[in-house]
């Protein structure tokens, strides 16, 4: 087992019934499953998600006598902490590795380890070359993706909720700025909805502050904040900065609306930890990850936040979008 240090910790448990840890059982485990998390500063989220994954494994009926689940929780800025942690893990590779973000997957693929990988992605894993196809990955990895070509749907939801909006600023990272599927969907929405969308590149909070302070940003009627590098790293700060604009903002995650965002259209995956657990069960049973389909969203949710709608006329959503909403947050307008 790896030694604990300031940058990373590898913790093991044998997944006995009830979720407790048993070091003796772990040492006798036939196969090791490493749950790999990397974050700039947040260790607690990785630990919480690992517990959820552990419970999902139990629900999937995986034989807990033969499997050791281990958490590799890397905390530190940049890629170096993850690189060091994976280099040490490669000395004794696991039987299956769970890569909990696109960053984690790419970090693992840069190591000499050749093990089945369960991953999640927000971008299209086929477009990135992570798998050959969703139906049959063709490589020794599978998992699930939140990717669904709904960029035009996000902008349509914004337009339906706030029909007077014409100029929309989109907060994007370097990947989205160059992703053809994203820009094509934006252009489709512009043409069909009569919108003018301007891309604003911001890979971190400091860059976003600079963007929002420009004269060009001030001219925007509303904003679009899809999942990107900045929303993954600093979601609360992004929401707070955007909320201060007092303009309609559409997000691609309902959680943003529950924290103060205006409106969201989200492609939903039910029980993502359960997806991994079921895929893990197949791999442990001898099924190649290359033949296990990558799962993607099958349902969608619209959320609207009414906070601020009394004080700011621009934040008053249409009755049409309120009828379509599956979740409404905030105080209703009289």
C-alpha positions as CSV (number, residue, x, y, z in Angstrom):
1,X,0.0,0.0,0.0
2,X,1.2,3.5,-0.7
3,X,2.4,5.6,2.2
4,X,0.4,8.6,3.1
5,X,1.9,12.0,2.4
6,X,0.7,15.7,2.1
7,X,-0.2,15.2,-1.6
8,X,-2.1,11.9,-1.6
9,X,-3.6,9.2,0.5
10,X,-4.4,5.6,-0.6
11,X,-6.9,4.0,1.8
12,X,-8.2,0.5,1.5
13,X,-11.3,-1.3,2.7
14,X,-12.6,-4.8,1.9
15,X,-16.2,-3.8,1.5
16,X,-17.7,-6.1,4.1
17,X,-21.5,-6.0,4.7
18,X,-22.3,-2.7,6.5
19,X,-19.5,-0.8,4.9
20,X,-16.8,-1.0,7.6
21,X,-13.1,-1.5,6.9
22,X,-11.1,-4.7,7.6
23,X,-7.4,-4.5,7.0
24,X,-6.9,-8.3,7.4
25,X,-9.5,-9.1,4.8
26,X,-8.1,-6.4,2.4
27,X,-4.7,-8.0,2.6
28,X,-6.1,-11.4,1.4
29,X,-8.3,-9.8,-1.3
30,X,-8.0,-11.5,-4.7
31,X,-8.5,-8.4,-6.8
32,X,-7.9,-4.7,-6.1
33,X,-10.1,-1.8,-7.3
34,X,-8.6,1.7,-6.9
35,X,-11.0,4.7,-6.9
36,X,-8.8,7.6,-8.2
37,X,-9.8,11.2,-7.3
38,X,-7.8,14.3,-7.9
39,X,-8.6,17.8,-6.7
40,X,-6.7,21.1,-6.2
41,X,-7.9,21.5,-2.6
42,X,-10.9,19.4,-1.8
43,X,-10.3,16.0,-0.1
44,X,-13.7,15.6,1.5
45,X,-15.6,15.3,-1.8
46,X,-13.5,12.4,-2.9
47,X,-14.0,10.6,0.4
48,X,-17.7,11.1,0.3
49,X,-18.0,9.9,-3.3
50,X,-15.8,6.9,-2.5
51,X,-18.3,5.9,0.3
52,X,-21.1,6.2,-2.2
53,X,-19.2,4.0,-4.7
54,X,-18.6,1.5,-1.9
55,X,-22.3,1.3,-1.1
56,X,-23.1,0.9,-4.8
57,X,-20.7,-2.0,-5.1
58,X,-22.5,-3.7,-2.2
59,X,-25.9,-3.2,-3.8
60,X,-24.6,-4.7,-7.0
61,X,-23.9,-8.0,-5.2
62,X,-20.2,-8.1,-5.8
63,X,-18.5,-10.8,-3.7
64,X,-17.0,-8.8,-0.9
65,X,-14.7,-11.5,0.1
66,X,-12.7,-11.3,-3.1
67,X,-12.5,-7.6,-3.7
68,X,-10.6,-4.8,-2.0
69,X,-11.7,-1.2,-2.7
70,X,-9.0,1.4,-2.3
71,X,-9.3,5.2,-2.4
72,X,-6.4,7.1,-4.1
73,X,-7.3,10.7,-3.1
74,X,-4.8,13.2,-4.6
75,X,-4.9,16.8,-3.4
76,X,-2.7,19.5,-4.8
77,X,-2.4,22.0,-7.6
78,X,-1.5,21.1,-11.2
79,X,-0.7,17.7,-12.6
80,X,2.4,16.8,-10.6
81,X,0.8,15.4,-7.4
82,X,-1.3,13.1,-9.6
83,X,1.7,12.1,-11.6
84,X,3.7,11.1,-8.5
85,X,0.8,9.2,-7.0
86,X,0.2,7.2,-10.2
87,X,3.9,6.5,-10.6
88,X,3.9,4.9,-7.2
89,X,0.6,3.0,-7.9
90,X,2.1,1.6,-11.1
91,X,4.6,-0.3,-9.0
92,X,1.7,-2.5,-8.0
93,X,-1.1,-1.9,-10.4
94,X,-4.7,-2.6,-9.4
95,X,-6.9,-5.0,-11.2
96,X,-9.4,-2.3,-12.1
97,X,-9.1,1.5,-11.8
98,X,-11.9,4.0,-11.5
99,X,-11.0,7.4,-13.1
100,X,-13.4,9.9,-11.6
101,X,-12.8,12.8,-14.0
102,X,-11.5,13.6,-17.4
103,X,-8.3,14.8,-15.8
104,X,-7.9,11.5,-13.9
105,X,-8.5,9.5,-17.0
106,X,-5.9,11.4,-19.0
107,X,-3.4,11.1,-16.1
108,X,-3.8,7.3,-16.0
109,X,-3.5,7.0,-19.8
110,X,-0.1,8.7,-19.5
111,X,1.2,5.9,-17.2
112,X,2.5,2.4,-18.3
113,X,-0.4,0.7,-16.5
114,X,-2.6,-1.4,-18.7
115,X,-5.7,-2.2,-16.5
116,X,-9.4,-2.0,-17.1
117,X,-10.6,1.5,-16.4
118,X,-14.1,2.8,-15.5
119,X,-14.4,6.5,-16.3
120,X,-16.7,9.4,-16.4
121,X,-16.6,12.3,-18.9
122,X,-18.3,15.5,-19.6
123,X,-17.0,15.9,-23.2
124,X,-17.8,13.4,-25.9
125,X,-15.4,10.4,-25.2
126,X,-15.6,9.3,-28.8
127,X,-14.6,12.8,-30.1
128,X,-11.7,12.8,-27.6
129,X,-10.6,9.3,-28.7
130,X,-11.1,7.8,-25.3
131,X,-13.3,5.1,-26.8
132,X,-14.1,3.9,-30.4
133,X,-17.9,4.1,-29.8
134,X,-20.3,4.3,-27.0
135,X,-22.0,1.0,-27.9
136,X,-18.6,-0.9,-28.0
137,X,-15.7,1.0,-26.6
138,X,-13.1,-1.1,-28.4
139,X,-10.5,-0.4,-25.7
140,X,-10.0,-1.6,-22.2
141,X,-12.2,1.1,-20.6
142,X,-15.8,2.0,-20.2
143,X,-18.0,4.0,-17.8
144,X,-20.5,6.8,-18.4
145,X,-20.6,10.2,-19.9
146,X,-22.7,13.2,-19.2
147,X,-22.1,14.3,-22.7
148,X,-25.3,14.8,-24.7
149,X,-25.6,17.2,-27.7
150,X,-27.9,19.6,-25.9
151,X,-26.1,22.9,-26.2
152,X,-28.8,24.2,-28.5
153,X,-31.4,23.0,-25.9
154,X,-29.6,25.0,-23.2
155,X,-29.9,28.2,-25.3
156,X,-33.5,27.3,-26.3
157,X,-34.4,27.0,-22.6
158,X,-32.8,30.4,-21.9
159,X,-34.8,31.9,-24.9
160,X,-38.1,30.3,-23.7
161,X,-37.6,31.6,-20.2
162,X,-36.5,35.1,-21.2
163,X,-37.8,35.8,-24.8
164,X,-36.5,39.4,-24.9
165,X,-32.8,38.2,-24.7
166,X,-30.8,38.6,-27.8
167,X,-27.1,38.9,-26.9
168,X,-25.8,36.0,-24.9
169,X,-22.3,35.6,-23.5
170,X,-21.0,32.0,-23.2
171,X,-18.3,31.2,-20.5
172,X,-16.1,28.5,-22.1
173,X,-12.7,26.9,-21.6
174,X,-10.1,26.1,-24.2
175,X,-11.7,22.7,-25.0
176,X,-15.1,24.1,-25.7
177,X,-13.7,27.0,-27.7
178,X,-12.2,24.5,-30.1
179,X,-14.9,21.8,-30.0
180,X,-16.7,21.6,-33.3
181,X,-19.8,19.9,-31.9
182,X,-20.2,22.8,-29.4
183,X,-19.7,25.6,-31.8
184,X,-22.0,23.9,-34.4
185,X,-24.7,23.7,-31.8
186,X,-24.3,27.3,-30.8
187,X,-24.6,28.4,-34.4
188,X,-27.7,26.3,-34.8
189,X,-29.3,28.0,-31.8
190,X,-28.3,31.4,-33.1
191,X,-30.0,30.8,-36.4
192,X,-33.1,29.2,-35.1
193,X,-33.7,31.5,-32.1
194,X,-32.4,34.8,-33.3
195,X,-29.6,35.0,-30.7
196,X,-26.2,36.4,-31.0
197,X,-23.8,34.3,-28.9
198,X,-20.3,35.6,-28.0
199,X,-17.7,33.2,-26.5
200,X,-15.7,34.4,-23.5
201,X,-12.7,32.2,-22.6
202,X,-12.1,31.8,-18.9
203,X,-10.2,28.8,-17.5
204,X,-10.2,30.0,-13.9
205,X,-11.9,32.5,-11.6
206,X,-9.3,35.2,-12.1
207,X,-9.8,35.1,-15.8
208,X,-13.6,35.1,-15.4
209,X,-13.4,38.3,-13.2
210,X,-11.4,40.0,-16.0
211,X,-13.9,38.9,-18.7
212,X,-16.9,40.2,-16.7
213,X,-15.2,43.5,-16.2
214,X,-14.9,44.2,-20.0
215,X,-17.2,46.6,-21.9
216,X,-18.1,43.7,-24.3
217,X,-19.4,41.6,-21.4
218,X,-21.5,44.5,-20.1
219,X,-23.4,44.5,-23.4
220,X,-24.7,40.9,-22.9
221,X,-28.4,40.5,-22.1
222,X,-27.8,37.1,-20.6
223,X,-25.2,34.4,-20.1
224,X,-24.7,30.7,-20.8
225,X,-22.4,28.7,-18.4
226,X,-21.9,25.1,-19.7
227,X,-19.8,22.5,-17.8
228,X,-16.2,23.4,-18.3
229,X,-12.8,23.5,-16.5
230,X,-13.8,26.5,-14.4
231,X,-17.2,25.1,-13.3
232,X,-15.6,21.9,-12.3
233,X,-12.8,23.5,-10.3
234,X,-14.7,26.5,-8.7
235,X,-18.4,26.1,-9.1
236,X,-19.5,28.2,-6.1
237,X,-17.3,31.1,-7.0
238,X,-18.5,31.0,-10.6
239,X,-22.1,31.0,-9.6
240,X,-21.5,33.9,-7.2
241,X,-19.8,36.0,-9.8
242,X,-22.4,35.3,-12.4
243,X,-25.3,35.9,-9.9
244,X,-23.9,39.4,-9.1
245,X,-24.6,40.4,-12.8
246,X,-28.4,40.3,-12.1
247,X,-29.0,39.0,-15.6
248,X,-30.5,35.7,-16.7
249,X,-28.0,32.8,-16.7
250,X,-28.6,29.3,-18.0
251,X,-26.5,26.5,-16.6
252,X,-26.2,22.9,-17.7
253,X,-26.4,21.6,-14.0
254,X,-29.5,21.9,-11.8
255,X,-27.2,22.2,-8.8
256,X,-26.2,25.6,-10.0
257,X,-29.8,26.8,-9.8
258,X,-30.2,25.4,-6.3
259,X,-27.2,27.6,-5.3
260,X,-28.6,30.8,-6.9
261,X,-28.3,30.4,-10.6
262,X,-31.3,31.5,-12.8
263,X,-32.2,28.5,-14.9
264,X,-30.8,25.1,-15.9
265,X,-31.4,22.4,-18.4
266,X,-29.6,19.2,-17.4
267,X,-29.1,15.9,-19.0
268,X,-29.5,13.4,-16.1
269,X,-27.8,10.1,-15.4
270,X,-29.7,8.0,-12.8
271,X,-27.4,6.4,-10.2
272,X,-24.0,7.0,-11.7
273,X,-22.2,5.1,-8.9
274,X,-24.6,2.2,-9.6
275,X,-23.6,2.3,-13.3
276,X,-19.9,1.9,-12.3
277,X,-20.8,-0.9,-9.8
278,X,-22.7,-2.9,-12.5
279,X,-19.9,-2.4,-15.0
280,X,-17.3,-3.5,-12.4
281,X,-19.3,-6.6,-11.7
282,X,-19.1,-7.6,-15.3
283,X,-15.4,-6.9,-15.5
284,X,-14.7,-9.0,-12.4
285,X,-16.8,-11.8,-14.0
286,X,-14.4,-11.8,-16.9
287,X,-16.2,-9.5,-19.4
288,X,-13.9,-7.2,-21.3
289,X,-14.4,-3.5,-20.6
290,X,-13.9,-3.0,-24.4
291,X,-17.3,-4.7,-25.0
292,X,-19.3,-3.0,-22.2
293,X,-21.3,0.0,-23.5
294,X,-20.6,3.5,-22.2
295,X,-23.8,4.8,-20.7
296,X,-25.1,8.3,-21.3
297,X,-28.1,10.5,-20.1
298,X,-31.6,9.2,-20.7
299,X,-33.6,11.9,-19.0
300,X,-33.6,15.7,-18.7
301,X,-34.6,18.3,-16.1
302,X,-35.4,22.0,-16.2
303,X,-34.9,24.0,-13.0
304,X,-35.8,27.7,-12.4
305,X,-34.8,30.0,-9.5
306,X,-37.3,32.8,-8.7
307,X,-35.0,34.5,-6.2
308,X,-34.3,38.1,-7.3
309,X,-37.3,38.1,-9.7
310,X,-39.1,40.7,-7.6
311,X,-36.2,43.1,-7.5
312,X,-35.0,42.7,-11.1
313,X,-37.5,42.6,-13.9
314,X,-34.8,41.0,-16.2
315,X,-34.9,37.9,-13.9
316,X,-38.6,37.3,-14.2
317,X,-39.0,34.0,-16.2
318,X,-41.9,33.4,-18.6
319,X,-45.0,31.5,-17.5
320,X,-44.2,29.1,-20.4
321,X,-40.9,28.0,-18.8
322,X,-42.4,27.8,-15.4
323,X,-45.0,25.3,-16.7
324,X,-42.2,23.2,-18.2
325,X,-40.0,23.3,-15.1
326,X,-39.5,20.1,-13.2
327,X,-38.0,22.0,-10.2
328,X,-38.6,25.6,-9.0
329,X,-36.4,27.2,-6.3
330,X,-36.7,30.5,-4.5
331,X,-39.6,32.6,-3.4
332,X,-42.5,32.9,-5.9
333,X,-43.3,36.3,-7.3
334,X,-46.7,37.8,-6.1
